[in-house]
Amino acid sequence: MATQDDLRAVAGMAVADPEFRQKLLDDPEAAVKEAGIDLSGEQMKALKEMDKEQLEQGLTEIDERLTMACWAKVQRFCGWD
């Protein structure tokens, strides 16, 4: 049974893996299937119906936020802040 964690896994993979992100944008069903993630019909439908530009923008923003958060932790750890 598909869960919210499955959707989070898809988003996480799309942020971390540019190749998966492109596959997801080109063919969401194939990308998710290749990744071995089992989404419900409703979740897959929602993923397919998402505006590709908005999805790409959202994933890029998440990636940028994570990068900034990681650098902030590195700076604190190294005493660079």
C-alpha positions in Angstrom: 0.0 0.0 0.0 1.3 3.4 -1.0 1.9 5.9 1.7 3.0 9.6 2.1 6.5 8.2 2.8 6.5 6.8 -0.7 5.8 10.3 -2.1 8.5 11.7 0.1 10.9 9.0 -1.3 10.1 10.1 -4.9 10.7 13.8 -4.0 13.9 12.9 -2.2 15.2 10.9 -5.1 14.3 13.7 -7.5 16.2 16.3 -5.4 19.3 14.1 -5.0 19.5 12.4 -8.4 19.4 14.7 -11.5 19.0 11.7 -13.8 16.0 10.4 -11.8 14.5 14.0 -11.8 14.7 14.1 -15.5 13.1 10.7 -15.9 10.4 11.8 -13.5 9.6 14.9 -15.5 9.7 12.9 -18.8 7.8 9.8 -17.7 6.7 9.7 -14.1 5.2 6.3 -14.2 8.4 4.7 -15.7 10.7 6.6 -13.3 8.7 5.5 -10.2 8.5 1.9 -11.4 12.2 1.8 -12.1 12.9 3.1 -8.6 10.8 0.3 -7.1 8.4 2.7 -5.5 4.7 1.6 -5.4 2.4 4.6 -5.6 -1.4 4.3 -5.5 -3.3 5.1 -8.6 -4.4 8.4 -7.1 -0.9 9.4 -6.2 0.4 8.4 -9.7 -2.4 10.4 -11.3 -1.6 13.5 -9.2 2.1 13.1 -10.1 1.3 12.8 -13.8 -1.0 15.8 -13.7 1.4 18.2 -12.0 2.7 21.0 -14.1 6.2 20.0 -15.1 7.6 23.5 -14.8 6.2 24.0 -11.3 7.5 20.5 -10.3 11.0 21.3 -11.6 10.9 24.7 -9.8 9.8 23.2 -6.6 12.5 20.5 -6.7 15.1 23.1 -7.4 14.0 25.2 -4.5 14.1 22.2 -2.2 17.6 21.4 -3.4 18.8 25.0 -2.8 17.3 25.1 0.7 19.0 21.8 1.6 22.3 23.0 0.2 22.1 26.2 2.3 21.1 24.2 5.4 24.0 21.8 5.0 26.5 24.6 4.5 25.2 26.4 7.6 25.8 23.2 9.6 29.3 22.8 8.2 30.1 26.5 9.0 28.9 26.0 12.6 30.8 22.7 13.0 34.0 24.3 11.7 33.5 27.5 13.7 33.3 29.6 10.5 30.1 31.4 11.6 
